[in-house]
Amino acid sequence: MPLLYRHILGQLLRAFFGVLSVLTVVMIVGGAFQEISDNGLGVFQTLQILPYIIPSLLPFSIPVAVLLTVCIVYGRMSANQEVTAAKASGIPVLTLLWPALFLGGILSAGSLMLTDQAIPWSVGNIRRVVALAMEDIVLDMLRTHNELALPRGGMSISVRGVAGRTLQRPIVKLTSAGGQPVTAQAHEAHLGFDPTQGRIILTLHDCHLDVPGRGSFWLSEVTRALPLPGDLNRTKPRHMSIQTLKVKLAEESRKRATIEEHRAISAGFRLATGDFAGWFTSESDDKTFHESLAARARLRTEMHSRIAFSSSCFFFVLVGAPLAITQARRQVLTNFLTCFLPIILIYYPVVMLCMTQSKTGIVDPAWAMWMGNLILLVAGLSLFHRCCRH
């Protein structure tokens, strides 16, 4: 039996790595094209981010690759009467399926580790490369057009010339913290970049500020931090590790507890003073409370969906292997489409629907994100029973 296990597992591994390589190359082209279109990267920057795109794509390509692998291996074994020969020798079909189930479990754990550790690492490096590319883009725009507009930072910069990272005779129009327009004229300015935070650090030297309604001021140095163009300074939940998600969830829980405590104290004061007209909670508290609930729902959805989606490798094997045996066809594409089309039409729509409902807080992601895997489990057990019986 160990020899048979090693034989089947060897076939599975050879087919899996071949299929995974092809799928990953195809997905890399799409991922690189998206980064180029979103951030306007050049060829050199694109080649730099390619090693970091691969880990972020593997959790999506591994489930499809393992499904195609079991369809290839077990479809061929059944078509060549190897399964029938094993049953005639007294070896149950379930015994032949143990290597596939073992591979599915290992890949589920590996996919979870990739999603939890590799994706945050790769996203951070992609941001660093894109931020450095943005540095060149910003400086080239200032050299070419002598001006740059940053709508997200509420600033526009006009310069007479650029020498390295030094701006000569810059005129900066910005919006202050109070919402007032401010015009700054400086002898020179230094443009720095913080790729880890996705920010531009603008330092003005010998600066003359003109604030409407407040007069003019002279300052020896003024520093302003601005976000780079794009979403480089925005961290999404899917770019965080599970440990970071737990920390963020604890912060949101403390924030919600503070708001509820403030509500209770305000209600007590209003009750004691007879201020029944202002009994309802202030609008700012309501907004903050609902934002905290929405953020908590998104974080919990990401954490549970990450585990459930990584486990789909095992459930894909649970469906694909017995179906390939019962079909007993050598046509790999036919076996794969017979199994994958119902997954596309049922599994992924159910998962996306549950994810949407979980992010809005309508359902609990602790059970909702497992609905797709539950459907695969029921279908897989039914196919297992049919495969072992007939």
Legacy VTK file of the C-alpha trace (Angstrom):
# vtk DataFile Version 3.0
C-alpha trace
ASCII
DATASET POLYDATA
POINTS 390 float
0.000 0.000 0.000
2.777 2.575 0.680
4.114 1.864 -2.813
0.665 2.478 -4.312
0.286 5.697 -2.301
3.670 6.971 -3.495
2.840 6.076 -7.097
-0.479 7.983 -7.091
0.937 10.903 -5.116
3.847 11.179 -7.553
1.462 11.386 -10.498
-0.611 13.998 -8.679
2.423 16.145 -7.856
3.814 16.034 -11.403
0.475 17.001 -12.909
-0.167 19.643 -10.230
3.091 21.545 -10.673
2.705 21.484 -14.447
-0.843 22.827 -14.328
0.024 25.377 -11.621
2.924 26.731 -13.690
0.727 27.295 -16.731
-2.082 28.921 -14.729
0.329 31.148 -12.821
2.012 32.406 -15.997
-1.382 33.256 -17.507
-2.489 35.069 -14.334
0.830 36.928 -14.049
0.209 38.555 -17.424
-3.178 39.802 -16.218
-1.790 40.981 -12.852
1.109 42.860 -14.436
-1.214 44.477 -16.965
-3.490 45.678 -14.160
-0.591 47.255 -12.259
0.626 48.955 -15.451
-2.813 50.362 -16.258
-3.493 51.498 -12.667
-0.146 53.151 -11.951
1.419 53.828 -15.361
4.509 51.717 -14.715
7.295 51.265 -17.228
8.958 48.058 -18.386
11.688 48.182 -15.713
9.215 48.681 -12.859
6.985 45.933 -14.258
9.879 43.473 -14.211
10.619 44.524 -10.637
7.117 43.720 -9.360
6.777 40.381 -11.187
8.413 38.353 -8.353
5.950 39.912 -5.908
2.881 39.319 -8.071
3.390 35.538 -8.049
2.712 34.970 -4.291
-0.414 37.121 -4.457
-1.811 35.031 -7.346
-1.034 31.552 -6.017
-4.007 31.370 -3.576
-6.331 31.896 -6.558
-4.592 29.504 -8.951
-3.967 26.627 -6.505
-7.656 25.528 -6.096
-8.213 25.459 -9.872
-4.889 23.670 -10.413
-5.620 20.937 -7.876
-9.101 20.389 -9.340
-7.663 19.995 -12.835
-4.941 17.720 -11.445
-7.329 15.187 -9.873
-9.440 15.230 -13.041
-6.347 14.395 -15.103
-4.920 11.665 -12.869
-8.067 9.857 -11.715
-9.817 10.242 -15.065
-6.884 8.541 -16.772
-6.649 5.815 -14.098
-10.341 5.022 -14.414
-10.253 5.065 -18.236
-7.281 2.658 -18.213
-9.208 0.250 -15.930
-6.663 0.749 -13.137
-9.435 1.437 -10.643
-11.260 -1.730 -11.710
-8.036 -3.742 -11.352
-7.487 -2.318 -7.862
-11.023 -3.258 -6.790
-10.550 -6.766 -8.216
-7.421 -7.057 -6.042
-9.427 -6.168 -2.940
-8.321 -2.515 -2.719
-11.267 -0.182 -2.014
-11.693 2.938 -4.121
-11.417 5.074 -0.996
-7.866 3.810 -0.548
-6.945 5.105 -3.999
-8.351 8.522 -3.082
-6.310 9.005 0.106
-3.301 10.604 -1.708
-5.608 13.178 -3.338
-7.265 13.997 -0.011
-3.849 14.298 1.615
-2.670 16.629 -1.158
-5.846 18.713 -0.846
-5.320 19.135 2.905
-1.658 20.123 2.485
-2.520 22.636 -0.241
-5.304 24.127 1.897
-2.837 24.754 4.721
-0.248 26.110 2.275
-2.793 28.381 0.625
-3.765 29.791 4.025
-0.119 30.500 4.847
0.341 32.222 1.486
-2.758 34.351 2.018
-1.803 35.222 5.574
1.930 35.874 5.187
2.996 36.037 1.543
0.305 38.394 0.237
0.933 41.186 2.827
4.674 40.861 2.133
4.220 40.967 -1.651
1.744 43.865 -1.511
4.176 45.873 0.627
6.982 45.323 -1.887
4.716 46.143 -4.841
3.770 49.403 -3.108
7.435 50.208 -2.569
8.269 49.682 -6.255
5.205 51.633 -7.397
6.008 54.460 -4.966
9.552 54.711 -6.312
8.134 54.739 -9.825
5.726 57.502 -8.776
8.736 59.469 -7.561
10.202 59.438 -11.072
6.795 60.233 -12.603
6.245 63.243 -10.306
9.710 64.672 -10.938
9.385 64.140 -14.704
6.044 65.970 -14.733
7.568 68.914 -12.869
10.554 69.021 -15.231
8.380 68.758 -18.334
5.306 70.844 -17.463
6.678 72.928 -14.550
3.501 72.175 -12.601
1.796 69.346 -10.749
-1.732 69.004 -9.319
-2.453 66.721 -6.353
-6.235 66.821 -5.836
-6.210 64.295 -2.988
-3.756 66.453 -1.050
-5.493 69.695 -1.974
-2.344 71.125 -3.502
-0.912 72.337 -6.791
2.761 73.125 -7.395
4.294 75.410 -10.036
8.080 75.657 -10.386
10.591 77.554 -12.462
12.893 74.565 -12.736
13.947 71.265 -11.141
17.503 70.315 -10.171
17.563 66.760 -8.877
14.955 66.775 -6.103
15.203 70.518 -5.498
12.434 72.740 -6.845
13.508 76.232 -7.863
11.216 79.179 -7.094
8.136 77.022 -6.307
4.653 78.484 -5.936
2.399 76.183 -3.921
-1.355 76.567 -3.562
-2.798 74.420 -0.793
-5.721 74.137 1.584
-5.041 74.614 5.281
-6.498 72.504 8.089
-9.243 75.081 8.537
-10.237 74.865 4.886
-8.713 78.218 3.884
-6.732 78.526 0.620
-3.069 79.324 1.219
-0.482 80.458 -1.316
3.179 79.820 -0.539
6.146 81.223 -2.472
9.586 79.914 -1.586
13.159 80.416 -2.713
13.489 76.655 -3.144
11.866 73.456 -1.978
12.996 69.885 -1.442
10.785 67.022 -2.620
11.134 63.821 -0.597
9.293 60.523 -0.826
8.241 57.985 1.789
7.503 54.763 -0.160
6.486 52.799 2.951
3.645 55.228 3.707
2.990 56.317 0.107
3.596 60.015 0.841
5.335 63.021 -0.696
7.281 65.147 1.796
7.481 68.742 0.563
9.850 71.048 2.477
9.759 74.762 1.572
12.751 76.994 2.464
12.556 80.781 2.903
8.805 80.617 2.476
6.347 83.510 2.182
2.755 82.520 3.085
-0.311 84.472 2.009
-3.503 83.553 3.917
-6.708 85.386 2.874
-8.122 87.375 5.776
-5.094 86.816 7.997
-2.294 88.559 6.121
1.162 87.415 5.075
3.784 85.484 7.001
7.422 84.634 6.470
8.800 81.290 7.646
12.250 79.850 7.272
10.932 76.324 6.677
7.523 74.674 6.068
6.952 70.909 5.723
3.838 69.279 4.308
3.117 65.546 3.812
0.907 64.620 0.867
-0.429 61.288 -0.413
0.980 59.970 -3.669
-1.417 59.663 -6.597
-3.385 56.405 -6.441
-4.267 54.207 -3.442
-0.758 53.474 -2.195
-1.494 54.768 1.319
-4.689 52.790 1.664
-4.388 49.396 3.347
-7.234 47.016 2.559
-8.219 44.143 4.867
-7.086 41.546 2.320
-3.556 43.005 2.548
-3.352 42.304 6.298
-2.292 39.176 8.134
-4.740 37.377 10.407
-2.846 38.656 13.453
-3.222 42.236 12.184
-6.917 41.638 11.511
-7.366 40.490 15.117
-5.615 43.634 16.377
-7.849 45.820 14.190
-10.935 43.962 15.438
-9.883 44.583 19.047
-9.458 48.297 18.257
-12.923 48.488 16.691
-14.409 46.686 19.694
-12.810 49.201 22.062
-14.017 52.071 19.901
-17.562 50.709 19.903
-17.452 50.203 23.699
-16.299 53.817 24.139
-19.151 55.106 21.965
-21.715 53.026 23.853
-20.333 54.299 27.159
-20.568 57.879 25.899
-24.142 57.239 24.818
-25.064 55.874 28.245
-23.463 58.830 30.068
-25.180 61.354 27.771
-28.518 59.615 28.260
-28.048 59.682 32.042
-27.299 63.430 32.065
-30.290 64.170 29.849
-32.532 62.065 32.090
-31.225 63.782 35.231
-31.639 67.294 33.811
-34.941 66.616 32.066
-33.519 67.392 28.623
-35.908 65.078 26.804
-35.732 67.138 23.601
-32.101 66.094 23.104
-32.672 62.519 24.185
-31.596 60.986 20.894
-27.909 60.355 20.343
-25.945 62.988 18.497
-25.492 62.546 14.793
-21.689 62.375 15.087
-21.891 59.479 17.556
-24.315 57.642 15.281
-22.015 58.091 12.291
-18.934 56.938 14.188
-20.815 53.966 15.635
-22.079 52.807 12.226
-18.626 53.275 10.678
-17.141 51.130 13.447
-19.751 48.420 12.870
-19.106 48.460 9.116
-15.329 48.250 9.617
-15.745 45.365 12.065
-17.986 43.508 9.617
-15.430 43.931 6.820
-12.566 42.732 9.010
-14.466 39.669 10.263
-15.563 38.827 6.722
-11.995 38.975 5.476
-10.699 36.767 8.293
-13.345 34.045 7.900
-13.401 34.182 4.089
-9.625 33.770 4.005
-9.800 30.519 5.974
-12.838 29.228 4.073
-11.418 30.040 0.654
-8.084 28.408 1.491
-9.925 25.241 2.595
-11.644 25.032 -0.796
-8.629 23.058 -2.125
-9.677 20.073 -0.017
-13.338 20.351 -1.014
-12.439 20.696 -4.700
-10.575 17.380 -4.405
-13.537 15.887 -2.581
-15.727 16.642 -5.602
-13.306 16.286 -8.503
-11.636 12.947 -7.720
-14.755 10.732 -7.407
-16.431 12.516 -10.316
-13.403 11.831 -12.557
-13.496 8.142 -11.558
-17.204 7.755 -12.266
-16.852 9.534 -15.622
-13.963 7.228 -16.631
-12.941 9.413 -19.576
-9.521 10.127 -20.948
-10.592 13.557 -22.203
-9.141 15.819 -19.535
-11.062 18.896 -20.681
-14.386 17.055 -20.524
-13.741 15.843 -16.965
-12.607 19.288 -15.873
-15.533 21.173 -17.388
-18.038 18.658 -16.014
-16.722 19.429 -12.549
-15.742 23.087 -12.881
-18.848 24.468 -14.584
-21.157 23.639 -11.615
-18.542 25.198 -9.322
-18.566 28.401 -11.390
-22.359 28.490 -11.571
-23.064 27.549 -7.936
-20.028 27.734 -5.643
-18.584 31.128 -6.588
-21.970 32.962 -6.776
-22.873 31.601 -3.329
-19.496 32.669 -1.929
-19.758 36.171 -3.431
-23.330 36.590 -2.180
-22.380 35.520 1.344
-19.340 37.810 1.271
-21.443 40.810 0.238
-24.047 40.109 2.895
-21.352 39.598 5.534
-19.584 42.872 4.738
-22.836 44.768 5.207
-23.451 43.007 8.544
-26.644 41.238 7.477
-25.302 37.729 8.173
-22.558 36.370 10.423
-19.427 35.551 8.375
-18.465 32.834 10.876
-20.987 30.512 9.190
-21.921 32.384 5.996
-18.453 32.135 4.446
-18.560 28.336 4.780
-21.792 27.909 2.816
-19.942 27.321 -0.464
-17.723 24.661 1.124
-20.804 23.063 2.694
-22.356 22.688 -0.760
-19.131 21.088 -2.024
-19.072 18.774 1.006
-22.601 17.507 0.367
-21.889 17.016 -3.341
-18.552 15.332 -2.597
-19.992 12.872 -0.077
-22.751 11.954 -2.532
-20.186 11.337 -5.272
-17.989 9.373 -2.863
-20.912 7.096 -1.969
-21.727 6.524 -5.617
-18.078 5.966 -6.552
-17.412 3.466 -3.745
-20.678 1.601 -4.393
-20.462 1.252 -8.164
LINES 1 391
390 0 1 2 3 4 5 6 7 8 9 10 11 12 13 14 15 16 17 18 19 20 21 22 23 24 25 26 27 28 29 30 31 32 33 34 35 36 37 38 39 40 41 42 43 44 45 46 47 48 49 50 51 52 53 54 55 56 57 58 59 60 61 62 63 64 65 66 67 68 69 70 71 72 73 74 75 76 77 78 79 80 81 82 83 84 85 86 87 88 89 90 91 92 93 94 95 96 97 98 99 100 101 102 103 104 105 106 107 108 109 110 111 112 113 114 115 116 117 118 119 120 121 122 123 124 125 126 127 128 129 130 131 132 133 134 135 136 137 138 139 140 141 142 143 144 145 146 147 148 149 150 151 152 153 154 155 156 157 158 159 160 161 162 163 164 165 166 167 168 169 170 171 172 173 174 175 176 177 178 179 180 181 182 183 184 185 186 187 188 189 190 191 192 193 194 195 196 197 198 199 200 201 202 203 204 205 206 207 208 209 210 211 212 213 214 215 216 217 218 219 220 221 222 223 224 225 226 227 228 229 230 231 232 233 234 235 236 237 238 239 240 241 242 243 244 245 246 247 248 249 250 251 252 253 254 255 256 257 258 259 260 261 262 263 264 265 266 267 268 269 270 271 272 273 274 275 276 277 278 279 280 281 282 283 284 285 286 287 288 289 290 291 292 293 294 295 296 297 298 299 300 301 302 303 304 305 306 307 308 309 310 311 312 313 314 315 316 317 318 319 320 321 322 323 324 325 326 327 328 329 330 331 332 333 334 335 336 337 338 339 340 341 342 343 344 345 346 347 348 349 350 351 352 353 354 355 356 357 358 359 360 361 362 363 364 365 366 367 368 369 370 371 372 373 374 375 376 377 378 379 380 381 382 383 384 385 386 387 388 389
